[in-house]
């Protein structure tokens, strides 16, 4: 029987988190070059880490949905859902009856219809 020790499990988790962070940083730089050009690597990494932690606090758990949340932070600012301009998102983010995927879908729907 294969036994994975606690230390091995933690090392694997850290490796996966680091890989996600690097991919997220590259994706954000590619998708939002004008907004990320002024950020150093360490500043962007900090944003990704803070944003990922904040997303999880709203029960947004999958890499896909965390990435969508990070995109909103880059587009609207780290105070997304708290600023007067994005306060409409707070109700969605705090809704405990919605999954993380549904929260991000509703935010996208709101922005799509608000632009019309």
ChimeraX attribute file (.defattr): number of C-alpha atoms within 10 A of each C-alpha:
attribute: neighborCount
match mode: 1-to-1
recipient: residues
	/A:1	3
	/A:2	4
	/A:3	6
	/A:4	9
	/A:5	9
	/A:6	9
	/A:7	9
	/A:8	11
	/A:9	11
	/A:10	12
	/A:11	12
	/A:12	12
	/A:13	12
	/A:14	12
	/A:15	12
	/A:16	12
	/A:17	14
	/A:18	14
	/A:19	12
	/A:20	15
	/A:21	21
	/A:22	16
	/A:23	13
	/A:24	23
	/A:25	20
	/A:26	13
	/A:27	14
	/A:28	20
	/A:29	17
	/A:30	12
	/A:31	13
	/A:32	14
	/A:33	11
	/A:34	10
	/A:35	13
	/A:36	18
	/A:37	12
	/A:38	10
	/A:39	13
	/A:40	10
	/A:41	13
	/A:42	9
	/A:43	12
	/A:44	22
	/A:45	17
	/A:46	13
	/A:47	19
	/A:48	25
	/A:49	17
	/A:50	13
	/A:51	21
	/A:52	20
	/A:53	15
	/A:54	16
	/A:55	21
	/A:56	15
	/A:57	12
	/A:58	18
	/A:59	19
	/A:60	25
	/A:61	17
	/A:62	13
	/A:63	14
	/A:64	13
	/A:65	20
	/A:66	24
	/A:67	24
	/A:68	19
	/A:69	24
	/A:70	26
	/A:71	19
	/A:72	20
	/A:73	17
	/A:74	21
	/A:75	14
	/A:76	14
	/A:77	15
	/A:78	16
	/A:79	14
	/A:80	20
	/A:81	20
	/A:82	13
	/A:83	14
	/A:84	9
	/A:85	11
	/A:86	14
	/A:87	13
	/A:88	15
	/A:89	19
	/A:90	15
	/A:91	11
	/A:92	20
	/A:93	22
	/A:94	14
	/A:95	13
	/A:96	12
	/A:97	9
	/A:98	16
	/A:99	15
	/A:100	23
	/A:101	17
	/A:102	15
	/A:103	24
	/A:104	22
	/A:105	15
	/A:106	16
	/A:107	19
	/A:108	14
	/A:109	11
	/A:110	13
	/A:111	12
	/A:112	10
	/A:113	8
	/A:114	8
	/A:115	6
	/A:116	5
